[in-house]
Amino acid sequence: MAVTYQLVIDCTSPELLAHFWAEALHYVPEKKSIKNRIHIDVNASSGRGVSLDTRRETVEAEAARLVSLGAMRLHTNVEEGLDHYAVALTDPEGNEFDIN
């Protein structure tokens, strides 16, 4: 059973808070050397309650928005006959995630 999860940090200064927590947690930015330890699925398509064509349009629009923010598109996950459409991307640091 899939579980939807959302993490939100409500703050007035995201950059200041990000730098604070990076220092507080001794974060060291390094190149990716191992597989992802987390994989996020972004549910943008409203689920199977809408048509596959509508979901495809919604997923593509969200993928384009995230690419404009710095994500890199990897590939499209679609197989004819299956009621599924997703786009695989990486965030600016190379962590993979899907939009479906």
Phi, psi and omega in degrees: 000127180283145179239132177271133183224137178226133177248123180233133173244109182270116182207163180271338182224083184303321182294315178299316181294320178298316178295320179301309183291328176299317178289316182299325183262008179057042179290131176240111179294123181220158178295147178298125181237352179224173180294162177301140174263352177218144178226117183262134170255119178268114181272101183249350193263003181071012174075188186282007176284351177240164185294156178300321179298318178295317178298319179301313179299317181294316179297316180296321179296317179292322177298316179297320179298315182289326174298320179294340178269356177123357176289160175239129180283132178262301181193170177258135177257100179209139174227132179304137179092345177261143181271057184214139176214127180212158176236130177265134180222174169236150174283177183301343178258007175093004177283129184278146174206163180241150169246128176221000000 
